[in-house]
Amino acid sequence: LLGSQMSVTSALNSILRTSRGKWAQPLRRFSTKSIPWHMWIPMPQLSPSMKKGKIIEWHVKEGEIVEMTELIAKLEVDQLLTNPIDGEGGRTDMEFESHEEGYIASLLVKEGDYKAPGEPIALLCEKKEDIDLLKTLEPPKDVSDSLFVWQAYVASAADAQEHCRVPEHNQINE
């Protein structure tokens, strides 16, 4: 039994060790004695042509609880609706919605700043009392494979009706 435990431990160590010999930081951790459960929130990849997104406005503050389907930020995205013929694409404002619950431990991006898709923009945790500890974590460079579940909507009601399904909160009633 001890030999099989050692081989499992060795296998896990080799998976977690990066090519430079440093330890990789898992994107989603469950509670341990030293680090409580947390989840990095990435800048969403809203289209294959998207190069960066801008935080126009945070709808949440550090320390606040986030409920499922709550809007957490308004984003400005370049080239979201790119024309495939000429490659032109304008800017589109999107509402970014969480499908996770927890507390906002840290907002890593200021309003007006840009991030590439997959870069962390915020940190979510399960318990309010864990916020101070988790604020000290160094964010990874890329969390594109984070398990954070989200949805985004075109923010402008006119754009939403022209380009995609219209969520109820954006419908224009004439």
Long-range contacts (C-beta under 8 A, 24 or more apart in sequence): 25-140, 27-140, 27-143, 27-145, 27-146, 27-147, 28-146, 28-147, 31-126, 35-133, 35-134, 35-137, 36-125, 36-126, 36-127, 36-130, 36-133, 36-134, 37-125, 37-126, 37-130, 38-105, 38-123, 38-124, 38-125, 38-126, 38-130, 38-134, 38-137, 39-100, 39-102, 39-123, 39-124, 39-125, 39-146, 39-147, 39-148, 40-120, 40-122, 40-123, 40-124, 40-139, 40-140, 40-143, 40-146, 40-148, 41-72, 41-98, 41-120, 41-121, 41-122, 41-123, 41-124, 41-143, 41-146, 41-148, 41-150, 42-117, 42-118, 42-119, 42-120, 42-121, 42-143, 42-144, 42-146, 42-148, 43-75, 43-109, 43-115, 43-116, 43-117, 43-118, 43-119, 43-120, 43-121, 44-75, 44-96, 44-117, 44-150, 44-152, 45-117, 45-118, 45-144, 46-75, 46-77, 46-80, 46-94, 46-117, 46-152, 47-77, 47-79, 47-80, 47-81, 47-82, 49-79, 49-80, 49-82, 49-89, 50-77, 50-78, 50-79, 50-80, 50-117, 51-78, 51-79, 51-116, 51-117, 52-78, 52-114, 52-115, 52-116, 52-117, 53-77, 53-114, 53-115, 53-116, 53-117, 54-112, 54-113, 54-114, 55-109, 55-110, 55-111, 55-112, 55-113, 55-115, 55-121, 56-93, 56-111, 56-112, 57-111, 58-107, 58-111, 60-104, 60-107, 61-104, 61-107, 62-104, 62-105, 62-106, 62-107, 62-131, 63-103, 63-104, 63-128, 63-131, 64-103, 64-104, 65-101, 65-102, 65-103, 65-128, 66-98, 66-100, 66-101, 66-102, 66-103, 66-104, 66-124, 67-98, 67-101, 68-98, 68-99, 68-100, 68-101, 69-97, 69-98, 69-99, 70-97, 70-98, 71-95, 71-96, 71-97, 71-98, 72-96, 72-97, 72-98, 72-104, 72-122, 73-121, 74-155, 75-152, 81-163, 92-154, 92-155, 92-156, 92-159, 93-154, 93-155, 93-156, 93-159, 94-152, 94-153, 94-154, 94-155, 95-152, 95-153, 95-154, 95-155, 96-150, 96-152, 97-150, 97-151, 97-152, 97-153, 98-124, 98-148, 98-149, 98-150, 99-149, 99-150, 99-151, 100-124, 100-148, 100-149, 100-150, 102-126, 103-127, 103-128, 103-130, 103-131, 105-130, 105-131, 105-134, 105-135, 106-131, 106-134, 106-135, 108-139, 117-144, 118-142, 118-143, 118-144, 119-143, 120-146, 124-148
